[in-house]
């Protein structure tokens, strides 16, 4: 993931939380909003409810790897925030990936590949 593709500013987060759409799934919560750019900007979050630092970092790694596997199916021009739920602990990458695919499909962002 390139540096320009990472969400960092509080202003951007507040805009996405305030004006964007959200979808909750078993292991992740997805927020998205159009950004008017030619690329997606991402943020992967895990709160202290997920667990200690090792568990939070693992949750973020799981979400990043799952996103890497499905990112070619997504349209360009969105700001996306993925938040780990506490149920993500002890899950495999394939389970998290399925949950993320379902969240993107419910959000209407996943293109069907033929």
Phi and psi in degrees as a GROMACS rama.xvg file:
@    title "Ramachandran Plot"
@    xaxis  label "Phi"
@    yaxis  label "Psi"
@TYPE xy
-75.9333  159.686  UNK-2
-61.0026  -37.6467  UNK-3
-69.8723  -15.8298  UNK-4
-91.6153  7.78084  UNK-5
-108.355  129.342  UNK-6
-78.8998  132.016  UNK-7
-133.042  -34.0554  UNK-8
-81.4818  138.903  UNK-9
-58.7946  -35.4975  UNK-10
-59.0242  -41.9859  UNK-11
-66.5886  -43.6093  UNK-12
-61.5332  -45.3427  UNK-13
-63.0716  -37.5224  UNK-14
-65.0098  -42.8754  UNK-15
-67.994  -44.2665  UNK-16
-63.8801  -37.1283  UNK-17
-79.4792  -43.0328  UNK-18
-108.417  -13.6715  UNK-19
-82.6922  175.537  UNK-20
-100.712  153.887  UNK-21
-133.562  149.863  UNK-22
-138.551  131.888  UNK-23
-102.769  136.905  UNK-24
-125.656  -176.931  UNK-25
-62.8041  -40.8714  UNK-26
-114.271  -14.8748  UNK-27
-139.978  158.082  UNK-28
-118.432  132.042  UNK-29
-113.862  128.303  UNK-30
-116.804  138.577  UNK-31
-147.426  154.046  UNK-32
-158.308  139.608  UNK-33
-62.1122  141.826  UNK-34
-115.032  -8.46196  UNK-35
75.1853  9.54772  UNK-36
-105.273  170.799  UNK-37
-90.0468  13.5082  UNK-38
-149.089  162.569  UNK-39
-88.0983  145.212  UNK-40
-115.517  138.563  UNK-41
-125.374  156.277  UNK-42
-146.336  134.533  UNK-43
-116.854  118.008  UNK-44
-122.047  146.899  UNK-45
-143.538  118.971  UNK-46
-82.9677  175.44  UNK-47
-67.1964  -14.6372  UNK-48
-65.5138  -25.0975  UNK-49
-69.5892  -34.7184  UNK-50
147.933  -158.522  UNK-51
-75.0751  -178.454  UNK-52
-62.0825  -34.8401  UNK-53
-64.0433  -44.9746  UNK-54
-68.6101  -37.9738  UNK-55
-65.9769  -42.9078  UNK-56
-65.5595  -38.9192  UNK-57
-63.5178  -41.1028  UNK-58
-60.5914  -44.1629  UNK-59
-64.6794  -41.0672  UNK-60
-62.7869  -41.4262  UNK-61
-60.692  -44.4847  UNK-62
-66.6129  -40.7393  UNK-63
-64.5565  -43.0856  UNK-64
-66.8646  -41.4477  UNK-65
-63.2059  -41.4221  UNK-66
-64.3809  -39.8554  UNK-67
-60.2843  -34.6307  UNK-68
-74.3381  -24.4689  UNK-69
-114.174  0.249202  UNK-70
-65.1097  -26.8719  UNK-71
-70.7883  -15.3371  UNK-72
-86.7237  -2.71904  UNK-73
-101.823  143.857  UNK-74
-71.598  161.96  UNK-75
-89.9857  158.916  UNK-76
94.6335  31.6869  UNK-77
-127.939  148.037  UNK-78
-96.9378  127.592  UNK-79
-128.879  130.1  UNK-80
-118.217  125.879  UNK-81
-113.486  123.43  UNK-82
-114.527  128.859  UNK-83
-76.3188  138.381  UNK-84
-91.904  162.083  UNK-85
-66.4695  -18.3341  UNK-86
-72.9918  -5.97319  UNK-87
-74.8741  -15.9771  UNK-88
-59.2987  140.334  UNK-89
63.8337  19.6021  UNK-90
-98.6203  156.348  UNK-91
-88.839  161.105  UNK-92
-59.9209  -38.6217  UNK-93
-63.6831  -35.5898  UNK-94
-69.483  -41.4731  UNK-95
-66.5658  -40.7163  UNK-96
-61.6879  -42.9073  UNK-97
-62.4368  -40.8211  UNK-98
-64.7984  -41.5584  UNK-99
-67.2282  -41.2141  UNK-100
-58.4193  -44.3277  UNK-101
-64.3895  -39.5827  UNK-102
-64.5398  -44.8614  UNK-103
-65.6567  -37.0488  UNK-104
-64.931  -44.7544  UNK-105
-65.3211  -30.2299  UNK-106
-75.4503  -19.6735  UNK-107
87.1531  20.0742  UNK-108
-102.056  -9.75013  UNK-109
-94.0185  122.744  UNK-110
-79.3986  141.881  UNK-111
-86.1452  124.062  UNK-112
-93.9923  137.212  UNK-113
